[in-house]
Amino acid sequence: MKKLVAYITTGFPSLEFTVDAALALGEAGVDTLELGMPFSDPVADGPVIEAANLKALQNGFKLDHLFEASAKIAPHIDTLWMGYFNPFYHRGMDKFIAEANKAGVNGFIIPDLPFEEAKPYKPQIEAAGLNLIDFIAPTDSKARIEQIVTDAKKFIYLVAYAGITGAGKSEDLQPIITDIKSFTKTPVYVGFGVDQNTAKEKAKGVDGVIVGSAFVKVLLDESLSDTQKITNISAIAKEIKEKINE
């Protein structure tokens, strides 16, 4: 059974909504939840997730809200925090590790922390029983892929194309998937540009998909009530989970 990872932006449109949406996604078949930490300069994210980040910050999001929501979510669904390195650096990795363990969160996804710069932090994170997810890009050489994936834990985040999330580009990933799987048995999940229309194709040869913008687009739709938003994202999750496992 191929896995589905879903990203939502914490605190948008509200913290209560985040908890309700997360639990609903779990019931709809989502295996792992990426709780996004709103940040003013989300460099790897496209305009959809960037807009949700900014709205959450305008609504008064604070990191303590992430910790508060996670304590209600993580006992019910495998949860990771997805955020940029600036908050980890300023608040301190020790603080994030302690709060993650307290809430039951299982690790971190930090897209602007390259493999080399993660080395001082990864042993500390793993010693606490948490995971730091490794990224592979289509531009990585075979030698670099081997270096990155040898000690990868939980899953490997394969970026579907060079660019930002939600751009919907397409690249032939089969050669790089073959390279990754020649060096590790850690599951490979593909992200960037995955939605209801692309999921089946993107899932070929990998163990799961990571979906963000397709969900966040619904959250940004002000014509929908909160209940309608949750109904819609649940339907999207079910559809994608079915398609990747056909």
ABEGO torsion letter per residue (X at the ends): XBBBBBBBBBGOABAAAAAAAAAAAAAAGBABBBBBBBBABBAABBAAAAAAAAAAAAAGBBAAAAAAAAAAAAAABBBBBBBBAAAAAAAEAAAAAAAAAAAGBAEBBBAABBAAAAAAAAAAAAAAGBBBBBBBBAABBAAAAAAAAAABBGBBBBBABBEBBGAGBBBBAAAAAAAAAAABABBBBBBEGBBAAAAAAAABGBABBBBAAAAAAAAABAABBAAAAAAAAAAAAAAAAAAAAX
